[in-house]
Amino acid sequence: MNEGTDHTPLTRDFFDRSVQEVAPDLLGRILVRNTDQGPIEVRLTEVEAYAGEIDPGSHAFRGRTARNSVMFGPPGHSYVYFTYGMWHCLNLVCGPEGRASGVLLRAGEIGIGADLARKRRFSARHDRELAKGPARLATALDVDRALNGVDVVGCPQGPLSVLRGTPPPRDQVRSGPRTGVGGDGAHQPWRFWIDGDPTVSPYRAHVPRRRAT
């Protein structure tokens, strides 16, 4: 990562905005995962916005549940969910308290702590694949449900924090449909990524599940 990267922590106000503003603005920011073995830093290169109760693609579309309750809380907290019975995914809650929205962290470039990430992502052929996809990112950073609800701005030395980093020029930010989202939310251009970055994951359209006969 660039030696001139700004390591100033982001504030609560950064996340207390609409998800459509926060999501692209997270590109180039540095997510820090402090583990017992040492820190892991990832420069975010791909994210997706989910707008809560107005978004059919969001976990909060049908209202508050035990699973998604963190999304309705204060901005600047983590929302971690378990999917397909195999993987965890990491989101950052944003917007005003009481109105659920969050940004899924889809991919990034791991710098500091790459040696720790490699131990968890031993199947990665290259370092650019360590966090190339939301499940891979969470695995590389040792993120599970134990980190659900963590305040990412209140304690820079806590398990998760977000630093200012170096946002890309606006003309390098691209947007398009979210990966794997179907139905009424399929065509929202709420996936954002840094154009040409090798850590960005490939886009995959939603494939409806077939019912067993």
SELUMNU-147336 format. One line per field, with one value per atom (N, C-alpha, C): residue number from 1; atom name; x, y, z; residue in three letters. Coordinates in pm, whole numbers, m for minus. Layout:
! SELUMNU-147336
num = NUM,...
atomo = CA,...
x = X,...
y = Y,...
z = Z,...
residuo = ALA,...
END
This chain:
! SELUMNU-147336
num = 1,1,1,2,2,2,3,3,3,4,4,4,5,5,5,6,6,6,7,7,7,8,8,8,9,9,9,10,10,10,11,11,11,12,12,12,13,13,13,14,14,14,15,15,15,16,16,16,17,17,17,18,18,18,19,19,19,20,20,20,21,21,21,22,22,22,23,23,23,24,24,24,25,25,25,26,26,26,27,27,27,28,28,28,29,29,29,30,30,30,31,31,31,32,32,32,33,33,33,34,34,34,35,35,35,36,36,36,37,37,37,38,38,38,39,39,39,40,40,40,41,41,41,42,42,42,43,43,43,44,44,44,45,45,45,46,46,46,47,47,47,48,48,48,49,49,49,50,50,50,51,51,51,52,52,52,53,53,53,54,54,54,55,55,55,56,56,56,57,57,57,58,58,58,59,59,59,60,60,60,61,61,61,62,62,62,63,63,63,64,64,64,65,65,65,66,66,66,67,67,67,68,68,68,69,69,69,70,70,70,71,71,71,72,72,72,73,73,73,74,74,74,75,75,75,76,76,76,77,77,77,78,78,78,79,79,79,80,80,80,81,81,81,82,82,82,83,83,83,84,84,84,85,85,85,86,86,86,87,87,87,88,88,88,89,89,89,90,90,90,91,91,91,92,92,92,93,93,93,94,94,94,95,95,95,96,96,96,97,97,97,98,98,98,99,99,99,100,100,100,101,101,101,102,102,102,103,103,103,104,104,104,105,105,105,106,106,106,107,107,107,108,108,108,109,109,109,110,110,110,111,111,111,112,112,112,113,113,113,114,114,114,115,115,115,116,116,116,117,117,117,118,118,118,119,119,119,120,120,120,121,121,121,122,122,122,123,123,123,124,124,124,125,125,125,126,126,126,127,127,127,128,128,128,129,129,129,130,130,130,131,131,131,132,132,132,133,133,133,134,134,134,135,135,135,136,136,136,137,137,137,138,138,138,139,139,139,140,140,140,141,141,141,142,142,142,143,143,143,144,144,144,145,145,145,146,146,146,147,147,147,148,148,148,149,149,149,150,150,150,151,151,151,152,152,152,153,153,153,154,154,154,155,155,155,156,156,156,157,157,157,158,158,158,159,159,159,160,160,160,161,161,161,162,162,162,163,163,163,164,164,164,165,165,165,166,166,166,167,167,167,168,168,168,169,169,169,170,170,170,171,171,171,172,172,172,173,173,173,174,174,174,175,175,175,176,176,176,177,177,177,178,178,178,179,179,179,180,180,180,181,181,181,182,182,182,183,183,183,184,184,184,185,185,185,186,186,186,187,187,187,188,188,188,189,189,189,190,190,190,191,191,191,192,192,192,193,193,193,194,194,194,195,195,195,196,196,196,197,197,197,198,198,198,199,199,199,200,200,200,201,201,201,202,202,202,203,203,203,204,204,204,205,205,205,206,206,206,207,207,207,208,208,208,209,209,209,210,210,210,211,211,211,212,212,212,213,213,213
atomo = N,CA,C,N,CA,C,N,CA,C,N,CA,C,N,CA,C,N,CA,C,N,CA,C,N,CA,C,N,CA,C,N,CA,C,N,CA,C,N,CA,C,N,CA,C,N,CA,C,N,CA,C,N,CA,C,N,CA,C,N,CA,C,N,CA,C,N,CA,C,N,CA,C,N,CA,C,N,CA,C,N,CA,C,N,CA,C,N,CA,C,N,CA,C,N,CA,C,N,CA,C,N,CA,C,N,CA,C,N,CA,C,N,CA,C,N,CA,C,N,CA,C,N,CA,C,N,CA,C,N,CA,C,N,CA,C,N,CA,C,N,CA,C,N,CA,C,N,CA,C,N,CA,C,N,CA,C,N,CA,C,N,CA,C,N,CA,C,N,CA,C,N,CA,C,N,CA,C,N,CA,C,N,CA,C,N,CA,C,N,CA,C,N,CA,C,N,CA,C,N,CA,C,N,CA,C,N,CA,C,N,CA,C,N,CA,C,N,CA,C,N,CA,C,N,CA,C,N,CA,C,N,CA,C,N,CA,C,N,CA,C,N,CA,C,N,CA,C,N,CA,C,N,CA,C,N,CA,C,N,CA,C,N,CA,C,N,CA,C,N,CA,C,N,CA,C,N,CA,C,N,CA,C,N,CA,C,N,CA,C,N,CA,C,N,CA,C,N,CA,C,N,CA,C,N,CA,C,N,CA,C,N,CA,C,N,CA,C,N,CA,C,N,CA,C,N,CA,C,N,CA,C,N,CA,C,N,CA,C,N,CA,C,N,CA,C,N,CA,C,N,CA,C,N,CA,C,N,CA,C,N,CA,C,N,CA,C,N,CA,C,N,CA,C,N,CA,C,N,CA,C,N,CA,C,N,CA,C,N,CA,C,N,CA,C,N,CA,C,N,CA,C,N,CA,C,N,CA,C,N,CA,C,N,CA,C,N,CA,C,N,CA,C,N,CA,C,N,CA,C,N,CA,C,N,CA,C,N,CA,C,N,CA,C,N,CA,C,N,CA,C,N,CA,C,N,CA,C,N,CA,C,N,CA,C,N,CA,C,N,CA,C,N,CA,C,N,CA,C,N,CA,C,N,CA,C,N,CA,C,N,CA,C,N,CA,C,N,CA,C,N,CA,C,N,CA,C,N,CA,C,N,CA,C,N,CA,C,N,CA,C,N,CA,C,N,CA,C,N,CA,C,N,CA,C,N,CA,C,N,CA,C,N,CA,C,N,CA,C,N,CA,C,N,CA,C,N,CA,C,N,CA,C,N,CA,C,N,CA,C,N,CA,C,N,CA,C,N,CA,C,N,CA,C,N,CA,C,N,CA,C,N,CA,C,N,CA,C,N,CA,C,N,CA,C,N,CA,C,N,CA,C,N,CA,C,N,CA,C,N,CA,C,N,CA,C,N,CA,C,N,CA,C,N,CA,C,N,CA,C,N,CA,C,N,CA,C,N,CA,C,N,CA,C,N,CA,C,N,CA,C,N,CA,C,N,CA,C,N,CA,C,N,CA,C,N,CA,C,N,CA,C,N,CA,C,N,CA,C,N,CA,C,N,CA,C,N,CA,C,N,CA,C,N,CA,C,N,CA,C,N,CA,C,N,CA,C,N,CA,C,N,CA,C,N,CA,C,N,CA,C,N,CA,C,N,CA,C,N,CA,C,N,CA,C
x = 85,0,88,31,104,150,280,334,269,210,146,1,m44,m182,m217,m331,m377,m434,m373,m418,m505,m565,m660,m789,m840,m966,m1084,m1175,m1300,m1387,m1476,m1563,m1703,m1784,m1923,m2000,m1970,m2040,m2021,m1906,m1881,m1989,m2025,m2123,m2267,m2287,m2422,m2473,m2472,m2520,m2596,m2655,m2726,m2628,m2677,m2591,m2536,m2611,m2563,m2446,m2434,m2319,m2201,m2229,m2121,m2051,m2127,m2069,m1954,m1973,m1859,m1748,m1784,m1684,m1597,m1635,m1552,m1437,m1445,m1337,m1207,m1101,m971,m947,m1051,m1035,m968,m911,m836,m915,m954,m1016,m907,m905,m804,m871,m816,m862,m750,m769,m670,m696,m602,m615,m513,m524,m427,m287,m280,m150,m92,m174,m128,m234,m211,m311,m306,m422,m434,m503,m446,m504,m543,m664,m711,m764,m714,m761,m883,m997,m1123,m1129,m1162,m1166,m1303,m1392,m1524,m1624,m1740,m1844,m1981,m2084,m2222,m2309,m2403,m2496,m2626,m2679,m2809,m2892,m3010,m3086,m3203,m3187,m3284,m3424,m3520,m3661,m3717,m3643,m3688,m3616,m3535,m3449,m3480,m3541,m3573,m3451,m3333,m3212,m3153,m3207,m3152,m3210,m3131,m3178,m3285,m3288,m3383,m3510,m3529,m3642,m3776,m3785,m3911,m3916,m3826,m3829,m3723,m3732,m3630,m3648,m3537,m3535,m3414,m3404,m3287,m3159,m3169,m3049,m2999,m3092,m3049,m3057,m3082,m3109,m2997,m2874,m2761,m2778,m2840,m2857,m2945,m3030,m3120,m3057,m2939,m2872,m2791,m2702,m2622,m2530,m2501,m2407,m2265,m2181,m2043,m2022,m2112,m2097,m2090,m2039,m2029,m2157,m2193,m2302,m2243,m2236,m2177,m2285,m2298,m2395,m2328,m2394,m2347,m2433,m2372,m2448,m2410,m2505,m2487,m2432,m2446,m2397,m2247,m2175,m2030,m1951,m2004,m1922,m1981,m1893,m1933,m1910,m1990,m1974,m1980,m1900,m1885,m1946,m2033,m2097,m2069,m2080,m2069,m2202,m2260,m2390,m2375,m2470,m2465,m2606,m2616,m2746,m2790,m2899,m2946,m2996,m2979,m3025,m3175,m3214,m3354,m3393,m3307,m3334,m3221,m3252,m3149,m3089,m2958,m2885,m2741,m2676,m2539,m2465,m2333,m2245,m2173,m2194,m2122,m1982,m1882,m1743,m1710,m1695,m1683,m1539,m1446,m1309,m1212,m1084,m982,m842,m746,m604,m542,m493,m434,m287,m249,m110,m49,m51,0,m78,m7,m71,m102,m45,m71,m26,79,126,21,m52,m158,m277,m308,m419,m391,m267,m231,m256,m238,m259,m406,m495,m638,m690,m620,m661,m552,m518,m406,m432,m558,m588,m567,m543,m521,m389,m394,m273,m186,m249,m177,m234,m154,m202,m323,m336,m451,m583,m572,m691,m727,m645,m668,m804,m846,m973,m1057,m1055,m1126,m1263,m1357,m1490,m1525,m1653,m1690,m1658,m1678,m1647,m1496,m1421,m1275,m1221,m1279,m1236,m1258,m1377,m1407,m1317,m1292,m1205,m1063,m1011,m875,m856,m963,m956,m1001,m1033,m1078,m1202,m1302,m1428,m1536,m1604,m1720,m1826,m1931,m2042,m2004,m1893,m1847,m1819,m1797,m1771,m1894,m2009,m2133,m2164,m2185,m2219,m2100,m1979,m1860,m1862,m1828,m1818,m1684,m1691,m1568,m1508,m1574,m1519,m1494,m1547,m1535,m1403,m1331,m1206,m1108,m1012,m916,m835,m823,m748,m837,m965,m1058,m1038,m1125,m1106,m1123,m1203,m1224,m1223,m1157,m1163,m1142,m1178,m1166,m1088,m983,m897,m925,m887,m919,m862,m739,m680,m659,m667,m649,m758,m868,m975,m926,m977,m936,m997,m941,m1007,m1147,m1238,m1378,m1391,m1303,m1316,m1270,m1217,m1179,m1283,m1390,m1496,m1604,m1636,m1740,m1857,m1974,m2091,m2169,m2245,m2325,m2414,m2489,m2579,m2502,m2570,m2508,m2498,m2396,m2371,m2473,m2535,m2622,m2755,m2792,m2920,m3025,m3138,m3245,m3368,m3477,m3604,m3602,m3679,m3694,m3565,m3472,m3347,m3234,m3262,m3155,m3080,m3149,m3087,m3040,m3050,m2998,m2846,m2793,m2649,m2573,m2587,m2533,m2410,m2347,m2215,m2113,m2011,m1910,m1772,m1684,m1550,m1451,m1322,m1214,m1179,m1195,m1175,m1032,m1023,m894,m817,m871,m798,m806,m693,m692,m757,m788,m851,m1003,m1061,m1207,m1260,m1369,m1424,m1504,m1518,m1597,m1745,m1816,m1961,m2031,m2129,m2212,m2358,m2437,m2580,m2649,m2767,m2846,m2893,m2881,m2931,m3038,m3165,m3271,m3246,m3276,m3261,m3377,m3345,m3450,m3502,m3634,m3692,m3676,m3648,m3635,m3769,m3767,m3891,m3900
y = m120,0,125,234,359,405,443,486,616,692,817,802,679,653,721,786,856,755,743,648,712,828,890,809,773,697,776,709,773,798,896,934,876,886,840,915,1044,1124,1070,1009,951,848,766,660,706,824,874,951,883,938,828,862,762,655,532,422,443,512,538,636,719,808,736,660,596,490,408,293,332,419,452,525,596,670,579,452,357,303,319,268,342,266,323,341,321,330,202,210,97,38,m88,m162,m234,m214,m276,m381,m501,m610,m641,m608,m638,m777,m869,m1005,m1029,m1141,m1175,m1194,m1227,m1250,m1122,m1017,m892,m833,m712,m645,m694,m687,m711,m588,m530,m412,m444,m402,m425,m293,m260,m142,m184,m124,m165,m125,m222,m198,m228,m293,m327,m338,m275,m276,m281,m310,m304,m237,m155,m85,m161,m167,m230,m134,m96,15,m27,m135,m170,m198,m135,m167,m121,m43,m4,m86,m181,m256,m405,m463,m607,m697,m645,m725,m726,m644,m628,m728,m768,m855,m786,m653,m578,m539,m591,m552,m578,m689,m725,m683,m597,m546,m604,m566,m602,m744,m816,m951,m963,m1076,m1098,m1098,m1152,m1162,m1026,m935,m810,m689,m708,m596,m492,m536,m441,m335,m373,m279,m161,m177,m71,17,m18,56,173,226,342,310,410,388,365,306,283,156,58,m72,m181,m295,m407,m491,m542,m640,m763,m873,m997,m1102,m1163,m1271,m1396,m1508,m1640,m1684,m1731,m1762,m1898,m1962,m2093,m2198,m2175,m2270,m2287,m2190,m2205,m2078,m1960,m1840,m1726,m1641,m1515,m1401,m1296,m1175,m1055,m953,m836,m712,m644,m520,m410,m286,m171,m96,m76,m10,140,197,341,399,530,597,625,700,735,613,617,508,487,359,326,298,337,311,221,95,m5,14,19,14,m24,m80,m123,m143,m150,m169,m302,m390,m518,m494,m540,m528,m649,m626,m736,m776,m681,m717,m609,m647,m551,m605,m515,m547,m553,m668,m682,m643,m556,m511,m563,m482,m527,m649,m750,m871,m974,m956,m1053,m1193,m1202,m1334,m1403,m1325,m1382,m1423,m1340,m1372,m1499,m1517,m1636,m1765,m1760,m1880,m1920,m1822,m1851,m1874,m1817,m1830,m1906,m2024,m2100,m2148,m2147,m2190,m2079,m1956,m1845,m1864,m1852,m1870,m1746,m1629,m1502,m1414,m1319,m1229,m1148,m1120,m1044,m1121,m1252,m1334,m1351,m1298,m1321,m1270,m1154,m1094,m1058,m1142,m1118,m1184,m1116,m1170,m1156,m1137,m1108,m1220,m1345,m1456,m1469,m1450,m1456,m1343,m1223,m1110,m1141,m1189,m1220,m1332,m1432,m1542,m1493,m1413,m1362,m1278,m1208,m1119,m1187,m1315,m1388,m1322,m1300,m1238,m1344,m1348,m1436,m1362,m1434,m1369,m1309,m1350,m1291,m1142,m1096,m955,m879,m942,m874,m765,m643,m532,m454,m486,m415,m270,m177,m36,m14,25,37,177,270,405,449,378,421,387,289,244,198,283,247,121,87,m32,m154,m139,m250,m351,m453,m559,m513,m408,m355,m203,m142,3,37,159,202,333,336,453,527,653,739,687,635,577,677,629,714,682,756,729,745,665,676,800,847,955,913,1007,977,906,940,879,734,684,543,459,522,450,409,281,228,177,167,113,24,m69,m160,m242,m338,m422,m502,m532,m609,m757,m820,m960,m1051,m1139,m1242,m1195,m1068,m1016,m1032,m1093,m1113,m1032,m1060,m995,m846,m771,m627,m549,m609,m538,m570,m647,m699,m591,m485,m390,m260,m252,m132,m125,m13,m2,33,m53,m23,m106,m164,m223,m122,m96,4,m60,m26,m83,11,m14,64,0,75,22,m30,m152,m211,m269,m263,m318,m471,m540,m686,m761,m692,m762,m763,m689,m683,m818,m862,m994,m988,m1100,m1102,m1088,m1019,m1004,m1133,m1171,m1287,m1250,m1270,m1241,m1343,m1306,m1398,m1517,m1635,m1757,m1816,m1814,m1867,m2012,m2045,m2185,m2269,m2386,m2476,m2560,m2572,m2654,m2802,m2880,m3024,m3083,m3175,m3239,m3381
z = 0,0,0,m48,m56,82,91,220,267,172,208,249,269,306,439,444,564,663,780,881,989,958,1049,1053,1171,1178,1124,1057,1015,1137,1125,1236,1217,1321,1314,1204,1187,1088,947,920,788,754,852,830,846,906,931,809,695,568,494,382,305,256,244,203,62,m23,m158,m160,m57,m44,20,125,200,118,45,m25,m118,m217,m304,m230,m123,m47,39,53,128,44,m88,m173,m143,m128,m95,54,136,282,333,452,508,625,611,720,798,928,1014,1101,1096,1183,1279,1407,1509,1567,1546,1596,1706,1774,1878,1820,1692,1627,1566,1558,1499,1408,1356,1272,1127,1063,920,862,757,695,551,513,377,319,202,127,47,74,13,m134,m220,m364,m426,m351,m404,m289,m306,m203,m270,m189,m236,m132,m177,m88,m76,47,74,159,105,162,249,323,426,377,442,422,287,211,77,m31,11,m82,m75,m178,m175,m161,m191,m178,m39,50,184,282,381,489,573,567,650,574,455,372,440,513,578,725,764,900,991,1115,1215,1264,1274,1330,1422,1490,1577,1494,1372,1287,1241,1200,1137,1228,1357,1447,1450,1430,1431,1322,1210,1101,1138,1240,1284,1391,1434,1541,1489,1573,1535,1417,1333,1223,1276,1191,1230,1309,1292,1356,1249,1287,1194,1198,1082,1072,1002,1075,1022,1013,896,882,825,848,804,688,579,460,401,339,275,371,501,599,600,538,522,548,507,501,582,632,694,596,609,530,623,591,678,611,686,640,742,696,784,781,899,912,891,816,794,797,777,782,924,941,1076,1152,1283,1368,1351,1342,1324,1181,1085,944,892,877,847,709,703,576,608,509,531,401,412,297,312,216,213,160,233,190,103,m27,m121,m151,m151,m190,m148,m142,m107,m126,m112,m123,17,55,188,184,274,284,413,517,648,695,740,789,683,563,456,496,575,619,706,788,870,783,683,594,514,473,393,472,604,685,687,672,670,529,432,292,215,267,211,68,23,m114,m217,m172,m264,m338,m471,m551,m554,m536,m537,m426,m379,m273,m319,m449,m496,m478,m451,m430,m282,m193,m50,m4,m55,m14,m135,m238,m364,m359,m296,m272,m125,m91,49,147,108,199,218,111,120,208,193,276,423,457,597,649,567,609,633,540,553,678,718,835,964,958,1076,1136,1050,1091,1100,1214,1230,1311,1351,1419,1555,1608,1734,1719,1595,1569,1525,1527,1491,1593,1546,1634,1688,1644,1692,1642,1731,1695,1622,1494,1414,1420,1490,1499,1643,1740,1879,1945,1889,1953,1845,1808,1703,1735,1863,1901,1918,1885,1897,1785,1777,1679,1535,1512,1377,1381,1283,1268,1121,1085,945,941,858,844,714,711,597,467,469,349,238,114,m4,m105,m105,m201,m344,m437,m576,m642,m752,m827,m870,m875,m907,m1042,m1138,m1270,m1273,m1159,m1151,m1079,m1030,m959,m1059,m1059,m1147,m1062,m1124,m1056,m1150,m1091,m1170,m1080,m1137,m1056,m952,m842,m735,m774,m723,m754,m687,m767,m713,m660,m684,m635,m745,m709,m806,m774,m843,m816,m844,m765,m789,m761,m686,m656,m751,m856,m941,m1017,m1056,m1149,m1083,m951,m883,m902,m950,m973,m846,m743,m611,m576,m675,m657,m709,m627,m662,m653,m748,m747,m812,m785,m846,m978,m1084,m1219,m1237,m1288,m1321,m1204,m1083,m969,m972,m960,m974,m859,m749,m636,m645,m741,m754,m801,m741,m774,m903,m974,m1098,m1069,m1158,m1142,m1181,m1100,m1132,m1113,m1217,m1209,m1121,m1072,m990,m1071,m1012,m1074,m982,m1025,m938,m901,m774,m730,m780,m828,m873,m757,m750,m646,m681,m579,m602,m641,m734,m778,m728
residuo = MET,MET,MET,ASN,ASN,ASN,GLU,GLU,GLU,GLY,GLY,GLY,THR,THR,THR,ASP,ASP,ASP,HIS,HIS,HIS,THR,THR,THR,PRO,PRO,PRO,LEU,LEU,LEU,THR,THR,THR,ARG,ARG,ARG,ASP,ASP,ASP,PHE,PHE,PHE,PHE,PHE,PHE,ASP,ASP,ASP,ARG,ARG,ARG,SER,SER,SER,VAL,VAL,VAL,GLN,GLN,GLN,GLU,GLU,GLU,VAL,VAL,VAL,ALA,ALA,ALA,PRO,PRO,PRO,ASP,ASP,ASP,LEU,LEU,LEU,LEU,LEU,LEU,GLY,GLY,GLY,ARG,ARG,ARG,ILE,ILE,ILE,LEU,LEU,LEU,VAL,VAL,VAL,ARG,ARG,ARG,ASN,ASN,ASN,THR,THR,THR,ASP,ASP,ASP,GLN,GLN,GLN,GLY,GLY,GLY,PRO,PRO,PRO,ILE,ILE,ILE,GLU,GLU,GLU,VAL,VAL,VAL,ARG,ARG,ARG,LEU,LEU,LEU,THR,THR,THR,GLU,GLU,GLU,VAL,VAL,VAL,GLU,GLU,GLU,ALA,ALA,ALA,TYR,TYR,TYR,ALA,ALA,ALA,GLY,GLY,GLY,GLU,GLU,GLU,ILE,ILE,ILE,ASP,ASP,ASP,PRO,PRO,PRO,GLY,GLY,GLY,SER,SER,SER,HIS,HIS,HIS,ALA,ALA,ALA,PHE,PHE,PHE,ARG,ARG,ARG,GLY,GLY,GLY,ARG,ARG,ARG,THR,THR,THR,ALA,ALA,ALA,ARG,ARG,ARG,ASN,ASN,ASN,SER,SER,SER,VAL,VAL,VAL,MET,MET,MET,PHE,PHE,PHE,GLY,GLY,GLY,PRO,PRO,PRO,PRO,PRO,PRO,GLY,GLY,GLY,HIS,HIS,HIS,SER,SER,SER,TYR,TYR,TYR,VAL,VAL,VAL,TYR,TYR,TYR,PHE,PHE,PHE,THR,THR,THR,TYR,TYR,TYR,GLY,GLY,GLY,MET,MET,MET,TRP,TRP,TRP,HIS,HIS,HIS,CYS,CYS,CYS,LEU,LEU,LEU,ASN,ASN,ASN,LEU,LEU,LEU,VAL,VAL,VAL,CYS,CYS,CYS,GLY,GLY,GLY,PRO,PRO,PRO,GLU,GLU,GLU,GLY,GLY,GLY,ARG,ARG,ARG,ALA,ALA,ALA,SER,SER,SER,GLY,GLY,GLY,VAL,VAL,VAL,LEU,LEU,LEU,LEU,LEU,LEU,ARG,ARG,ARG,ALA,ALA,ALA,GLY,GLY,GLY,GLU,GLU,GLU,ILE,ILE,ILE,GLY,GLY,GLY,ILE,ILE,ILE,GLY,GLY,GLY,ALA,ALA,ALA,ASP,ASP,ASP,LEU,LEU,LEU,ALA,ALA,ALA,ARG,ARG,ARG,LYS,LYS,LYS,ARG,ARG,ARG,ARG,ARG,ARG,PHE,PHE,PHE,SER,SER,SER,ALA,ALA,ALA,ARG,ARG,ARG,HIS,HIS,HIS,ASP,ASP,ASP,ARG,ARG,ARG,GLU,GLU,GLU,LEU,LEU,LEU,ALA,ALA,ALA,LYS,LYS,LYS,GLY,GLY,GLY,PRO,PRO,PRO,ALA,ALA,ALA,ARG,ARG,ARG,LEU,LEU,LEU,ALA,ALA,ALA,THR,THR,THR,ALA,ALA,ALA,LEU,LEU,LEU,ASP,ASP,ASP,VAL,VAL,VAL,ASP,ASP,ASP,ARG,ARG,ARG,ALA,ALA,ALA,LEU,LEU,LEU,ASN,ASN,ASN,GLY,GLY,GLY,VAL,VAL,VAL,ASP,ASP,ASP,VAL,VAL,VAL,VAL,VAL,VAL,GLY,GLY,GLY,CYS,CYS,CYS,PRO,PRO,PRO,GLN,GLN,GLN,GLY,GLY,GLY,PRO,PRO,PRO,LEU,LEU,LEU,SER,SER,SER,VAL,VAL,VAL,LEU,LEU,LEU,ARG,ARG,ARG,GLY,GLY,GLY,THR,THR,THR,PRO,PRO,PRO,PRO,PRO,PRO,PRO,PRO,PRO,ARG,ARG,ARG,ASP,ASP,ASP,GLN,GLN,GLN,VAL,VAL,VAL,ARG,ARG,ARG,SER,SER,SER,GLY,GLY,GLY,PRO,PRO,PRO,ARG,ARG,ARG,THR,THR,THR,GLY,GLY,GLY,VAL,VAL,VAL,GLY,GLY,GLY,GLY,GLY,GLY,ASP,ASP,ASP,GLY,GLY,GLY,ALA,ALA,ALA,HIS,HIS,HIS,GLN,GLN,GLN,PRO,PRO,PRO,TRP,TRP,TRP,ARG,ARG,ARG,PHE,PHE,PHE,TRP,TRP,TRP,ILE,ILE,ILE,ASP,ASP,ASP,GLY,GLY,GLY,ASP,ASP,ASP,PRO,PRO,PRO,THR,THR,THR,VAL,VAL,VAL,SER,SER,SER,PRO,PRO,PRO,TYR,TYR,TYR,ARG,ARG,ARG,ALA,ALA,ALA,HIS,HIS,HIS,VAL,VAL,VAL,PRO,PRO,PRO,ARG,ARG,ARG,ARG,ARG,ARG,ARG,ARG,ARG,ALA,ALA,ALA,THR,THR,THR
END
